[in-house]
Amino acid sequence: MSRPKVAVREEYRELKRRLGECHKYEWQKAQGIYDRIVELTGSTGPGGARQVPRACKACGYYGHTAQYCKVQAAREALALKKENDYFKPVKQEECTPEQWAWVQTFRAISARHLEGYSKGMGCSVPGPPVHCAEDVDWECQCEGCKEWVAFMSARC
């Protein structure tokens, strides 16, 4: 879109503000405002075609794109904050005693799981696993599964 002439700059700003208040469901109102903006700036679409405003994909309001959207910026900031707030404790100094006990337990279970997997333990029934969501009793009764349960139940 072209820039407005100095004489119509105030009207242009007011129209731009009003356009920013239109939600994507008010597309007819937005089109009317946009048509007036196009008249003021003297811009034309490709091949002289009528120009159509686009609503922001993040918030649904006209007048800006997702790149300049305050809602999108807030979402990205929140996602970054969540990502920075979540951390996996690696050292005992980073945790409370209860958290550190859980970390140690989780590490022991993970190590035991890897050990059993490396030994080739697990379900010995060919094809899809028997303990899928359609089954009523979630436990396969094959020897491989019984061995796995016994192995994982044993404390390290």
C-alpha positions as CSV (number, residue, x, y, z in Angstrom):
1,M,0.0,0.0,0.0
2,S,1.2,3.5,-0.8
3,R,1.8,6.2,1.7
4,P,-0.8,8.9,2.1
5,K,-0.2,12.5,1.0
6,V,0.5,15.0,3.8
7,A,-2.9,16.6,3.3
8,V,-4.8,13.3,4.1
9,R,-2.4,11.8,6.6
10,E,-4.7,12.4,9.6
11,E,-7.8,10.8,7.9
12,Y,-5.5,7.9,6.8
13,R,-4.4,7.3,10.4
14,E,-8.0,7.4,11.6
15,L,-9.1,4.9,8.9
16,K,-6.1,2.7,9.8
17,R,-7.2,2.8,13.5
18,R,-10.8,1.9,12.6
19,L,-9.6,-0.9,10.3
20,G,-7.6,-2.3,13.3
21,E,-10.8,-2.5,15.3
22,C,-12.6,-4.7,12.7
23,H,-12.5,-8.5,13.4
24,K,-12.4,-10.9,10.5
25,Y,-16.1,-11.5,10.8
26,E,-16.7,-7.8,10.0
27,W,-15.2,-8.1,6.6
28,Q,-17.8,-5.9,4.9
29,K,-17.1,-3.0,7.2
30,A,-13.3,-3.6,6.8
31,Q,-13.6,-3.7,3.1
32,G,-15.4,-0.3,3.1
33,I,-12.7,1.3,5.3
34,Y,-10.0,-0.3,3.1
35,D,-11.6,1.0,-0.1
36,R,-11.4,4.6,1.4
37,I,-7.8,4.0,2.4
38,V,-7.0,2.9,-1.2
39,E,-8.7,6.0,-2.5
40,L,-6.6,8.3,-0.3
41,T,-3.3,6.7,-1.2
42,G,-4.1,6.2,-4.8
43,S,-2.7,2.7,-4.9
44,T,-4.0,0.0,-7.2
45,G,-3.9,-3.7,-7.1
46,P,-2.2,-5.9,-9.7
47,G,-3.7,-5.2,-13.1
48,G,-5.9,-2.5,-11.6
49,A,-7.9,-5.0,-9.6
50,R,-9.7,-4.2,-6.4
51,Q,-7.6,-4.6,-3.2
52,V,-8.8,-6.7,-0.3
53,P,-7.7,-6.3,3.3
54,R,-6.3,-9.4,5.1
55,A,-7.0,-10.2,8.7
56,C,-4.1,-11.2,11.0
57,K,-3.9,-15.0,11.3
58,A,-3.0,-14.8,15.0
59,C,-5.7,-12.5,16.4
60,G,-8.2,-12.2,13.5
61,Y,-8.2,-8.4,13.4
62,Y,-7.4,-6.3,10.3
63,G,-4.7,-3.6,10.0
64,H,-1.6,-5.7,10.7
65,T,0.0,-9.1,10.0
66,A,1.0,-11.8,12.5
67,Q,4.6,-10.5,12.3
68,Y,3.5,-7.3,14.0
69,C,0.7,-8.7,16.2
70,K,0.7,-8.1,19.9
71,V,-1.2,-11.3,20.6
72,Q,1.3,-13.3,18.6
73,A,4.2,-11.6,20.4
74,A,2.5,-12.4,23.8
75,R,2.1,-16.1,22.8
76,E,5.7,-16.3,21.7
77,A,6.8,-14.7,25.0
78,L,4.7,-17.1,27.0
79,A,6.0,-20.1,25.1
80,L,9.6,-18.9,25.7
81,K,8.9,-18.3,29.4
82,K,7.5,-21.8,29.7
83,E,10.4,-23.3,27.9
84,N,12.9,-21.4,30.1
85,D,10.9,-22.2,33.3
86,Y,11.0,-25.9,32.6
87,F,14.4,-27.5,33.2
88,K,15.6,-31.0,33.9
89,P,17.6,-31.0,37.2
90,V,21.0,-32.4,36.6
91,K,22.7,-31.6,40.0
92,Q,21.5,-32.2,43.5
93,E,22.1,-28.5,44.3
94,E,19.3,-27.6,41.8
95,C,16.6,-29.5,43.7
96,T,14.8,-30.0,46.9
97,P,15.5,-33.3,48.7
98,E,12.2,-34.7,47.5
99,Q,12.9,-33.7,43.9
100,W,16.4,-35.2,44.0
101,A,14.9,-38.5,45.4
102,W,12.5,-38.6,42.4
103,V,15.3,-37.8,39.9
104,Q,17.4,-40.6,41.3
105,T,14.4,-43.0,41.2
106,F,13.6,-42.0,37.6
107,R,17.3,-42.5,36.6
108,A,17.3,-45.9,38.1
109,I,14.1,-46.9,36.3
110,S,15.4,-45.6,33.0
111,A,18.7,-47.4,33.4
112,R,16.8,-50.6,34.3
113,H,14.6,-50.2,31.2
114,L,17.6,-49.7,28.9
115,E,19.3,-52.8,30.4
116,G,16.2,-54.9,29.8
117,Y,15.8,-53.6,26.3
118,S,19.5,-54.3,25.5
119,K,19.0,-57.9,26.7
120,G,16.1,-58.3,24.2
121,M,13.5,-58.7,26.9
122,G,9.8,-57.9,26.2
123,C,6.7,-59.3,24.6
124,S,7.3,-62.4,22.6
125,V,3.9,-62.5,20.8
126,P,4.4,-61.9,17.1
127,G,2.5,-59.0,15.5
128,P,0.9,-56.0,17.2
129,P,1.1,-56.0,21.0
130,V,-1.6,-57.8,22.8
131,H,-1.8,-55.2,25.5
132,C,-3.3,-52.4,23.3
133,A,-6.1,-50.1,24.3
134,E,-8.8,-52.5,22.9
135,D,-7.9,-55.2,25.4
136,V,-9.7,-55.2,28.7
137,D,-6.8,-56.4,30.8
138,W,-3.8,-54.4,29.6
139,E,-1.3,-57.2,30.5
140,C,-0.1,-59.7,28.0
141,Q,0.4,-63.2,29.5
142,C,3.3,-64.3,27.3
143,E,6.5,-65.4,28.9
144,G,8.4,-62.4,27.6
145,C,6.0,-59.9,29.2
146,K,6.0,-61.9,32.5
147,E,9.8,-61.8,32.5
148,W,9.8,-58.0,31.7
149,V,7.4,-57.3,34.6
150,A,9.5,-59.3,37.0
151,F,12.7,-57.6,35.7
152,M,11.3,-54.1,36.0
153,S,9.7,-54.8,39.4
154,A,13.0,-55.9,40.9
155,R,14.8,-53.0,42.7
156,C,18.2,-52.0,41.5
